[in-house]
Amino acid sequence: MAETWGSLAKDQSTSTTIDQAIASAISAHEADPTAHLGAGESLQSHKANEVIDHPALSVVDDKVRIDKYSILTNFESIDGLDHSASVFSYIGYLEISTTVSLNDFQYAILPSDDQFGFAPDISQNPIFEALVAVSFSHDFVASLGVCNPEDSGAGFKFTPSGVVAYWFDSDNVEHTISISGVANIQILHKYRIEIVDGVSVTWYVDNVSVATLSLVSNDLAITTGRIFNFQIENLEAGYVSKIMAFRAKYEQDI
């Protein structure tokens, strides 16, 4: 009787048939989490697509995240912010400008809500990011971040000499961490702070981690009053400096 090809032994040293060997190879391939992730392969190409297409009306409600407090703004209005006099809302961005006076200080902050208790909470793993550029021709200091940059939270500080990450400990003492690699603060960069309760604070510039603080051995002070802040101070008379934010996002667990 003639045998089918698949029932033949795959080689002379084993009783495994060709069909069994093929099934085993397929099973191993299906169980491999890295399958098709190589350069130019299907899953890698799918992941790299700028837009992963879905048919119109195919995204259902239970796929949309509603388990976090989330604020996203392009600063269409500054009505919801506490701010000083030289703060302006244009289409798509916020501009905070000093006057020419020495030590002129300008700010824009998103206040927390006392009635509903919405405020930064370290146990809820806050995240803040913004697209920011700073325009200057003299001495100044500017900052952005979570909470109040005078006594709590974490963020970035800008000077003509560069950028530092700052954070406040539980005694409300400020600490800084040097950041390298931000070539030009006068062009837009994405600045991001991620706080993981009991684990770490991580600062990112353009999606690259530039500084990390361990919360296993350090305490981060998080107080109410501000959700996020932008501010700038003029340190030389006769000049104007500006901080511009083109997008801001704040998020924390519910």
C-alpha positions in Angstrom: 0.0 0.0 0.0 1.3 3.5 -0.9 2.0 5.8 2.1 1.1 9.5 2.0 4.0 11.9 2.2 3.1 13.3 5.6 3.0 10.0 7.3 6.6 9.2 6.4 9.3 9.5 9.1 11.1 12.9 8.8 14.5 11.0 9.0 15.9 7.6 9.6 16.9 8.3 13.2 13.4 9.0 14.5 9.8 7.7 14.4 8.5 11.3 14.2 6.5 11.8 11.0 6.8 14.7 8.6 3.2 15.8 9.6 4.2 15.7 13.3 7.4 17.6 12.8 5.5 20.3 10.8 2.8 20.5 13.5 5.5 20.8 16.2 7.3 23.6 14.3 4.0 25.5 13.8 3.1 25.2 17.5 6.6 26.5 18.6 6.2 29.4 16.2 2.7 30.3 17.5 4.1 30.2 21.1 7.0 32.5 20.3 6.3 36.1 21.5 9.0 37.5 19.2 7.6 35.9 16.0 7.2 38.4 13.1 8.9 41.2 15.1 12.1 41.2 13.1 12.9 44.2 10.8 10.5 44.3 7.9 8.3 41.4 9.3 4.6 41.8 9.5 4.0 42.6 13.2 7.0 45.0 13.4 5.6 46.8 10.3 2.1 46.8 11.8 3.5 48.3 15.1 5.6 50.9 13.2 2.6 52.2 11.2 1.8 55.8 12.1 -1.9 55.0 12.0 -3.2 51.4 12.6 -6.4 51.4 10.6 -9.7 50.4 12.0 -13.0 50.4 10.1 -15.1 53.5 10.6 -17.2 53.3 13.8 -15.4 50.2 15.0 -13.9 51.5 18.3 -16.4 50.6 21.0 -16.8 52.4 24.4 -15.2 49.7 26.5 -11.9 50.3 24.6 -11.7 54.0 25.7 -9.9 54.6 29.0 -12.0 56.3 31.6 -10.2 55.0 34.7 -7.9 58.0 35.1 -8.2 61.7 35.9 -7.0 63.2 32.6 -6.5 66.8 31.6 -5.3 67.7 28.1 -5.2 71.3 26.8 -3.9 73.3 23.9 -4.6 76.5 25.9 -7.6 77.6 23.8 -8.4 79.7 26.8 -6.7 80.7 30.1 -10.0 81.3 31.9 -9.4 78.1 34.0 -5.9 79.1 35.1 -4.6 81.3 37.8 -2.2 83.6 36.1 -0.3 86.9 36.3 -0.8 89.9 34.0 1.5 89.0 31.1 0.0 85.6 30.2 -1.6 85.2 26.8 -3.6 82.5 25.1 -3.2 82.2 21.3 -4.6 79.5 19.0 -2.8 76.3 20.1 -0.4 77.7 22.7 0.2 79.6 25.9 2.7 82.5 26.1 4.1 83.8 29.4 6.2 86.9 29.0 8.2 89.0 31.5 8.4 92.8 31.3 11.7 94.5 31.1 11.8 95.1 34.8 14.4 93.4 37.0 12.9 90.4 38.9 9.6 90.6 37.0 7.8 87.3 37.7 5.0 85.9 35.6 3.2 82.6 36.0 0.3 80.4 34.9 -1.0 77.6 37.2 -3.8 75.1 37.2 -5.2 75.2 40.7 -6.5 72.1 42.4 -10.1 71.7 43.3 -10.9 72.1 47.0 -14.5 71.0 46.8 -14.0 67.7 45.0 -10.5 67.1 46.2 -8.9 66.8 42.8 -5.2 67.5 43.4 -1.9 65.8 42.7 -1.6 62.6 44.8 1.6 60.6 44.9 -0.4 57.4 45.6 -2.2 57.9 42.2 1.0 58.0 40.1 0.8 61.4 38.5 2.2 62.2 35.0 2.7 65.6 33.5 4.1 66.6 30.1 4.2 69.7 27.9 5.7 70.9 24.7 7.7 73.9 25.7 10.1 76.5 24.2 11.9 79.3 26.1 12.8 82.6 24.3 15.5 84.7 26.0 18.5 86.9 25.4 19.6 87.5 29.0 19.6 86.1 32.5 16.3 84.4 33.6 15.0 81.4 35.3 11.8 79.5 34.3 10.2 76.3 35.4 7.3 73.8 34.7 6.1 70.9 36.7 3.7 69.3 39.1 2.5 71.1 42.3 4.2 74.3 43.6 7.8 74.9 42.5 8.5 76.8 45.7 7.9 73.9 48.1 6.7 70.7 46.6 6.5 68.4 43.6 8.9 67.9 40.7 9.6 69.4 37.4 12.1 71.1 35.1 14.0 74.4 35.6 15.5 76.4 32.7 18.3 78.9 32.7 20.5 80.2 29.9 23.2 77.7 31.0 20.9 74.7 30.7 18.1 72.5 32.2 17.9 70.8 35.5 15.4 68.4 37.1 14.1 69.6 40.5 12.2 67.8 43.3 11.2 68.6 46.9 11.7 66.2 49.8 9.3 65.7 52.7 10.9 68.7 54.5 10.1 70.9 51.5 13.8 71.2 50.7 14.6 71.6 47.0 17.0 69.2 45.2 18.2 69.3 41.6 19.6 66.8 39.2 21.8 67.9 36.2 20.4 67.1 32.8 22.5 66.9 29.7 21.6 66.6 26.0 19.0 69.4 25.7 20.9 71.2 22.9 18.6 74.3 22.5 15.8 75.2 24.9 14.6 77.9 22.5 13.1 75.2 20.2 10.2 72.9 21.2 10.9 69.9 23.3 8.5 67.5 25.1 9.2 67.6 28.8 7.6 64.8 30.8 7.6 63.8 34.5 6.3 60.3 35.6 5.9 59.6 39.3 5.4 56.0 40.5 4.4 55.8 44.1 7.1 54.2 46.3 9.3 53.5 43.2 10.6 56.5 41.3 10.3 59.8 39.6 11.6 59.9 36.1 12.2 63.0 33.9 12.0 62.7 30.1 13.0 65.0 27.3 11.6 64.1 23.9 10.7 60.6 25.2 14.3 59.9 26.4 14.8 59.4 30.2 17.3 62.1 31.4 17.0 61.8 35.2 15.6 59.3 37.8 15.0 59.6 41.5 14.5 56.5 43.7 11.5 56.8 46.0 12.7 53.7 47.9 15.3 55.9 49.6 13.8 59.4 49.1 10.5 61.1 50.0 8.8 63.3 47.5 6.6 66.1 48.8 3.3 66.4 47.1 0.9 69.1 48.4 -2.4 70.5 47.2 -2.8 73.9 45.7 -1.6 73.4 42.2 -1.9 70.6 39.7 0.7 72.0 37.3 2.6 75.2 36.8 4.6 77.3 34.4 6.6 80.4 35.5 9.4 82.7 34.5 11.4 85.4 36.2 13.5 88.1 34.6 17.0 88.4 36.2 18.3 91.3 34.1 16.7 94.7 33.5 15.9 95.9 30.0 15.1 92.6 28.4 12.1 90.3 27.9 12.0 86.5 28.2 9.1 84.2 27.4 8.1 80.6 28.0 5.7 79.1 25.5 3.7 75.9 26.1 2.1 74.4 23.0 0.3 71.5 24.7 0.0 70.2 28.3 -1.3 66.9 29.7 -1.8 65.9 33.3 -3.0 62.4 34.3 -3.2 60.3 37.5 -5.0 57.2 38.7 -8.5 57.4 40.1 
